[in-house]
């Protein structure tokens, strides 16, 4: 049985901190919700850290250590702990709040291997369940704002009457003013929306109120100060449970609907607080990619082909690379939706293939460079009657190698912008870095990178076909048809498209087809039925055609954000550093054609 003993002299208390209560989570990689269930047993839970004196934190804040775990054990489907608080004022106050039920919410920090420790299945209701069969508890947290598990915490599972009669509680409740003060702190301030949400629960609330009033009248009839205090505390606990029952559903719905916030991620790196969802996603990306976390001031954020397409569809603004930039956006009167974007060049490659979640190096992709052949078997001669050996060849298989290379940059941002600025304004600066990463990737896909590290793009890949057009101004319709003629005889998986500079596209829109028919070489952003995309990094004459899904972007993890609070500290700024570990390779280079002058 859970030990209900509360020792106010030693500042020790026991309670369940985790259970098998299903918690709804979101899988960023699969874009789906699932319910996580922690298996509770001595075999399932690694309690070495807890029994070794793990920290007790305030709301998972590693900078606020309130005490330590004395011991941990499993009881039924609950993980229970006995903890000892520190003797400083804040720790003692939170101990008192926990003991009298004012702040009952608790939680744990834990970890597991998603590849080895999880059993996934679909229940009768059609819900995806991921049962964690083995996991390790890292820390215990109290004073949690919105707990994942509403069934654990002090006074939730133990018998309240038993607790009220314990001698340690009697020692605590000799001061009526303390109990009444805690009661006043407990009363919630409801918004209009919350009041509307609770109207449907009028019957339950009325019943609870009537019960509380009855107990209040019983309290007045009690003889002796100790009995009177216990009755008051009992009333508090029941009212608290009624309030919790009304409030738990709404916060969970709001949490599930929350969108990923770059602003929250950045604020966490500066303050060490909040961003629960962003940290959970970051931990998952780090774990899946095999990369080590860069420190407490770093987070991994999702970045894939969907992110790239989002950046392609619009331009994102950024701040100039000078101290104090962004300070004008802190005002409550700012209009972030009217922010004047920095004008960037367009990215032409729209449909590259992103290989996410890579681990280890190098990553090799088998490629069949030549095909096998078959032949008719010549029949035997009249004298021998023996068939000749078949003439055939075997396919040649080689490998494409992807090696991790780091692409990075940084931007200075004011501390005041992070702490009190409009979240949209923070996102402007962060997305500026992401847009720069996307543009560099797009340029490298086409041109490659000649210096260290050497990365192959379409301009330098071996096997890309060529189409000779002496000068762009003298191009003919026959020249343009020749791009497709070199590729359409091949089996391609994706759409065939053009990528070129804006000047060349304008030139083709002004050249008539002449003897080949009416109209111009390029009409309605199409040439010979194939779409034309403009890339602002290309010079005149740089024209590429083909199936751009054969451009591979290998990616180890997501974009890593790091915060340097020291370099620009004298000016009240921080430096936000961004990096992406990736590589680029060209698959099936013969499905591409590039223009050459000769």
Secondary structure as UniProt FT lines:
FT   STRAND          6..7
FT   TURN            8..11
FT   STRAND          12..19
FT   STRAND          23..27
FT   TURN            28..31
FT   STRAND          32..38
FT   TURN            42..44
FT   STRAND          45..46
FT   HELIX           48..51
FT   TURN            52..53
FT   STRAND          55..58
FT   TURN            59..60
FT   STRAND          61..75
FT   TURN            76..77
FT   STRAND          78..85
FT   HELIX           89..99
FT   TURN            100..103
FT   STRAND          106..111
FT   TURN            114..116
FT   STRAND          118..122
FT   TURN            124..125
FT   STRAND          128..132
FT   STRAND          135..142
FT   TURN            150..151
FT   TURN            154..156
FT   HELIX           160..164
FT   HELIX           167..172
FT   TURN            173..174
FT   HELIX           176..186
FT   HELIX           192..198
FT   HELIX           199..201
FT   HELIX           202..221
FT   HELIX           225..257
FT   HELIX           262..271
FT   HELIX           276..289
FT   TURN            296..297
FT   STRAND          298..301
FT   HELIX           305..312
FT   TURN            323..326
FT   HELIX           327..329
FT   TURN            332..333
FT   HELIX           336..338
FT   STRAND          353..355
FT   STRAND          363..370
FT   TURN            382..384
FT   STRAND          396..402
FT   STRAND          405..414
FT   HELIX           415..420
FT   HELIX           423..447
FT   TURN            458..460
FT   TURN            462..463
FT   STRAND          465..468
FT   HELIX           472..474
FT   HELIX           477..485
FT   TURN            486..489
FT   STRAND          496..500
FT   HELIX           502..510
FT   HELIX           514..516
FT   TURN            524..525
FT   STRAND          526..527
FT   TURN            528..529
FT   STRAND          530..534
FT   TURN            536..537
FT   TURN            540..541
FT   STRAND          544..547
FT   HELIX           548..550
FT   STRAND          551..564
FT   TURN            567..568
FT   HELIX           569..571
FT   STRAND          573..586
FT   HELIX           589..591
FT   STRAND          592..596
//
